[in-house]
């Protein structure tokens, strides 16, 4: 939930006011950036992590791997991404 809210807040940051939270054009532009890619990896990774917690012993091992996907997504945005370029 917080991941999706952070994505919407970046839209508001681009427009300079709260209208960017729900502006389809601004949010569509964000989907095409590394921010959109990171959102997809985080949502998928965290969703699979939650599912893995209920599968059993093997699910815990898989949850660690799937959580790694979410953790890895932070490399797409922020200071780490600017150092990779």
N, CA, C and O of each residue as an XYZ file, in Angstrom:
340
protein
N       0.817     -1.189      0.000
C       0.000      0.000      0.000
C       0.868      1.263      0.000
O       0.604      2.214     -0.736
N       1.899      1.252      0.832
C       2.781      2.420      0.901
C       3.535      2.596     -0.411
O       3.797      3.723     -0.833
N       3.878      1.501     -1.049
C       4.585      1.570     -2.329
C       3.750      2.275     -3.375
O       4.267      3.099     -4.130
N       2.469      1.965     -3.430
C       1.567      2.603     -4.399
C       1.375      4.076     -4.043
O       1.317      4.926     -4.931
N       1.277      4.378     -2.763
C       1.128      5.775     -2.343
C       2.372      6.584     -2.686
O       2.269      7.744     -3.082
N       3.532      5.987     -2.537
C       4.772      6.672     -2.888
C       4.819      6.978     -4.383
O       5.284      8.039     -4.796
N       4.331      6.036     -5.183
C       4.259      6.246     -6.633
C       3.363      7.446     -6.945
O       3.722      8.301     -7.754
N       2.201      7.505     -6.302
C       1.277      8.618     -6.527
C       1.875      9.940     -6.039
O       1.667     10.980     -6.663
N       2.608      9.904     -4.942
C       3.237     11.126     -4.437
C       4.288     11.663     -5.400
O       4.501     12.873     -5.477
N       4.938     10.780     -6.125
C       5.889     11.243     -7.143
C       5.163     11.984     -8.265
O       5.701     12.928     -8.843
N       3.944     11.552     -8.565
C       3.129     12.276     -9.535
C       2.788     13.662     -9.040
O       2.833     14.628     -9.802
N       2.448     13.766     -7.772
C       2.165     15.077     -7.182
C       3.416     15.940     -7.181
O       3.330     17.154     -7.365
N       4.559     15.341     -6.979
C       5.815     16.079     -7.006
C       6.086     16.655     -8.394
O       6.601     17.766     -8.521
N       5.735     15.889     -9.440
C       5.949     16.373    -10.806
C       5.050     17.559    -11.151
O       5.478     18.486    -11.839
N       3.806     17.529    -10.675
C       2.881     18.609    -11.010
C       2.979     19.785    -10.062
O       2.588     20.900    -10.408
N       3.498     19.546     -8.869
C       3.627     20.632     -7.905
C       2.408     20.819     -7.033
O       2.404     21.699     -6.172
N       1.372     20.020     -7.226
C       0.193     20.087     -6.356
C      -0.465     18.711     -6.262
O      -0.013     17.753     -6.888
N      -1.519     18.628     -5.487
C      -2.164     17.342     -5.208
C      -2.868     16.743     -6.423
O      -3.216     15.562     -6.399
N      -3.087     17.516     -7.479
C      -3.771     16.970     -8.653
C      -2.955     15.862     -9.320
O      -3.513     15.014    -10.018
N      -1.652     15.866     -9.111
C      -0.795     14.837     -9.692
C      -0.969     13.464     -9.074
O      -0.517     12.467     -9.636
N      -1.626     13.403     -7.912
C      -1.869     12.118     -7.260
C      -2.736     11.203     -8.105
O      -2.578      9.982     -8.071
N      -3.653     11.791     -8.862
C      -4.609     11.004     -9.650
C      -4.619     11.366    -11.131
O      -5.460     10.864    -11.878
N      -3.721     12.209    -11.560
C      -3.689     12.623    -12.960
C      -3.216     11.458    -13.831
O      -2.063     11.041    -13.720
N      -4.090     10.922    -14.700
C      -3.719      9.751    -15.501
C      -2.531     10.003    -16.430
O      -1.726      9.102    -16.661
N      -2.418     11.210    -16.957
C      -1.323     11.492    -17.867
C       0.023     11.486    -17.127
O       0.999     10.917    -17.617
N       0.071     12.106    -15.973
C       1.312     12.144    -15.189
C       1.682     10.756    -14.697
O       2.840     10.350    -14.783
N       0.697     10.028    -14.180
C       0.974      8.673    -13.694
C       1.367      7.748    -14.846
O       2.176      6.838    -14.665
N       0.796      7.980    -16.026
C       1.188      7.209    -17.212
C       2.635      7.461    -17.590
O       3.351      6.543    -17.990
N       3.064      8.718    -17.460
C       4.465      9.042    -17.735
C       5.390      8.354    -16.737
O       6.465      7.880    -17.105
N       4.973      8.300    -15.481
C       5.787      7.648    -14.460
C       5.940      6.152    -14.714
O       6.973      5.570    -14.383
N       4.913      5.521    -15.305
C       4.998      4.088    -15.606
C       6.148      3.784    -16.550
O       6.714      2.693    -16.504
N       6.499      4.733    -17.403
C       7.534      4.521    -18.409
C       8.938      4.824    -17.898
O       9.903      4.755    -18.660
N       9.058      5.156    -16.630
C      10.355      5.491    -16.040
C      10.812      4.355    -15.117
O      10.052      3.419    -14.865
N      12.026      4.432    -14.622
C      12.472      3.432    -13.644
C      11.596      3.376    -12.390
O      11.568      2.356    -11.702
N      10.889      4.453    -12.093
C       9.984      4.459    -10.944
C       8.853      3.457    -11.158
O       8.463      2.760    -10.221
N       8.326      3.376    -12.369
C       7.279      2.402    -12.682
C       7.800      0.975    -12.628
O       7.121      0.073    -12.138
N       9.009      0.779    -13.136
C       9.627     -0.551    -13.086
C       9.830     -0.987    -11.640
O       9.552     -2.134    -11.289
N      10.310     -0.081    -10.808
C      10.523     -0.401     -9.396
C       9.206     -0.731     -8.709
O       9.153     -1.634     -7.874
N       8.143     -0.010     -9.052
C       6.837     -0.288     -8.461
C       6.389     -1.709     -8.782
O       5.902     -2.421     -7.903
N       6.548     -2.117    -10.016
C       6.133     -3.466    -10.417
C       6.929     -4.518     -9.643
O       6.348     -5.465     -9.113
N       8.247     -4.359     -9.575
C       9.079     -5.330     -8.856
C       8.719     -5.384     -7.376
O       8.671     -6.462     -6.784
N       8.464     -4.218     -6.778
C       8.125     -4.204     -5.351
C       6.792     -4.861     -5.083
O       6.671     -5.661     -4.155
N       5.792     -4.538     -5.878
C       4.469     -5.119     -5.647
C       4.503     -6.633     -5.854
O       3.950     -7.383     -5.050
N       5.145     -7.077     -6.921
C       5.237     -8.523     -7.178
C       6.052     -9.203     -6.086
O       5.626    -10.226     -5.549
N       7.207     -8.660     -5.750
C       8.066     -9.269     -4.744
C       7.406     -9.351     -3.383
O       7.467    -10.387     -2.721
N       6.769     -8.252     -2.956
C       6.120     -8.253     -1.646
C       4.875     -9.124     -1.619
O       4.568     -9.735     -0.595
N       4.157     -9.189     -2.727
C       2.978    -10.069     -2.791
C       3.392    -11.531     -2.694
O       2.790    -12.302     -1.947
N       4.415    -11.912     -3.446
C       4.888    -13.292     -3.397
C       5.494    -13.627     -2.034
O       5.369    -14.752     -1.551
N       6.145    -12.647     -1.423
C       6.686    -12.849     -0.091
C       5.559    -13.174      0.884
O       5.680    -14.103      1.683
N       4.473    -12.423      0.827
C       3.339    -12.666      1.719
C       2.717    -14.035      1.469
O       2.352    -14.732      2.416
N       2.596    -14.422      0.214
C       2.043    -15.746     -0.112
C       2.958    -16.840      0.419
O       2.482    -17.838      0.960
N       4.258    -16.662      0.269
C       5.213    -17.663      0.716
C       5.177    -17.912      2.208
O       5.504    -19.009      2.660
N       4.787    -16.916      2.978
C       4.718    -17.081      4.427
C       3.643    -18.075      4.847
O       3.700    -18.621      5.949
N       2.670    -18.314      3.981
C       1.562    -19.214      4.315
C       1.701    -20.596      3.675
O       0.845    -21.454      3.894
N       2.736    -20.829      2.904
C       2.888    -22.103      2.200
C       3.486    -23.181      3.110
O       3.135    -24.353      2.973
N       4.347    -22.827      4.002
C       4.993    -23.811      4.860
C       6.486    -23.594      4.872
O       6.957    -22.503      4.548
N       7.254    -24.630      5.245
C       8.707    -24.463      5.356
C       9.381    -24.017      4.056
O      10.245    -23.139      4.072
N       8.991    -24.615      2.942
C       9.583    -24.184      1.666
C       9.143    -22.775      1.301
O       9.872    -22.040      0.634
N       7.963    -22.408      1.735
C       7.472    -21.059      1.474
C       8.328    -19.997      2.140
O       8.508    -18.907      1.598
N       8.859    -20.317      3.320
C       9.738    -19.361      3.995
C      11.012    -19.126      3.195
O      11.478    -17.993      3.078
N      11.569    -20.191      2.650
C      12.769    -20.047      1.814
C      12.462    -19.225      0.565
O      13.235    -18.350      0.178
N      11.337    -19.517     -0.049
C      10.947    -18.766     -1.242
C      10.637    -17.317     -0.898
O      10.896    -16.422     -1.703
N      10.087    -17.075      0.286
C       9.789    -15.702      0.698
C      11.057    -14.866      0.782
O      11.049    -13.680      0.453
N      12.130    -15.479      1.217
C      13.398    -14.757      1.274
C      13.829    -14.348     -0.129
O      14.272    -13.220     -0.346
N      13.699    -15.264     -1.072
C      14.066    -14.945     -2.458
C      13.155    -13.869     -3.042
O      13.619    -12.930     -3.688
N      11.864    -14.016     -2.807
C      10.912    -13.046     -3.352
C      11.048    -11.680     -2.675
O      10.851    -10.643     -3.310
N      11.382    -11.688     -1.399
C      11.666    -10.429     -0.718
C      12.893     -9.760     -1.308
O      12.991     -8.533     -1.334
N      13.833    -10.579     -1.783
C      15.013    -10.045     -2.450
C      14.662     -9.283     -3.716
O      15.331     -8.311     -4.068
N      13.610     -9.726     -4.404
C      13.150     -8.996     -5.593
C      12.712     -7.591     -5.193
O      13.072     -6.611     -5.846
N      11.940     -7.500     -4.124
C      11.479     -6.190     -3.656
C      12.665     -5.336     -3.205
O      12.724     -4.142     -3.499
N      13.599     -5.950     -2.496
C      14.788     -5.231     -2.046
C      15.617     -4.750     -3.231
O      16.124     -3.628     -3.221
N      15.756     -5.589     -4.245
C      16.530     -5.264     -5.440
C      15.912     -4.085     -6.191
O      16.628     -3.333     -6.852
N      14.600     -3.918     -6.097
C      13.923     -2.849     -6.836
C      14.365     -1.460     -6.395
O      14.212     -0.499     -7.149
N      14.905     -1.337     -5.199
C      15.355     -0.023     -4.744
C      16.565      0.466     -5.539
O      16.885      1.654     -5.498
N      17.232     -0.415     -6.251
C      18.351     -0.019     -7.102
C      17.922      0.729     -8.360
O      18.756      1.325     -9.042
N      16.627      0.702     -8.672
C      16.139      1.384     -9.871
C      15.950      2.886     -9.672
O      15.933      3.642    -10.643
N      15.812      3.312     -8.447
C      15.520      4.724     -8.173
C      16.419      5.220     -7.055
O      16.962      4.430     -6.283
N      16.567      6.513     -6.975
C      17.310      7.117     -5.883
C      18.783      7.278     -6.186
O      19.209      7.289     -7.341
N      19.545      7.402     -5.120
C      20.971      7.686     -5.244
C      21.743      6.513     -5.835
O      22.726      6.710     -6.549
N      21.304      5.303     -5.541
C      22.008      4.128     -6.069
C      21.908      4.090     -7.586
O      22.888      3.784     -8.266
N      20.726      4.400     -8.124
C      20.542      4.375     -9.582
C      21.425      5.399    -10.266
O      21.950      5.127    -11.346
N      21.608      6.579     -9.664
C      22.438      7.606    -10.294
C      23.910      7.217    -10.262
O      24.675      7.676    -11.111
N      24.332      6.388     -9.316
C      25.726      5.959     -9.264
C      26.003      4.832    -10.262
O      27.154      4.628    -10.648
N      24.967      4.095    -10.686
C      25.151      3.013    -11.640
C      25.315      3.513    -13.062
O      25.807      2.773    -13.914
N      24.926      4.726    -13.338
C      24.956      5.249    -14.703
C      26.339      5.643    -15.129
O      26.531      6.103    -16.255
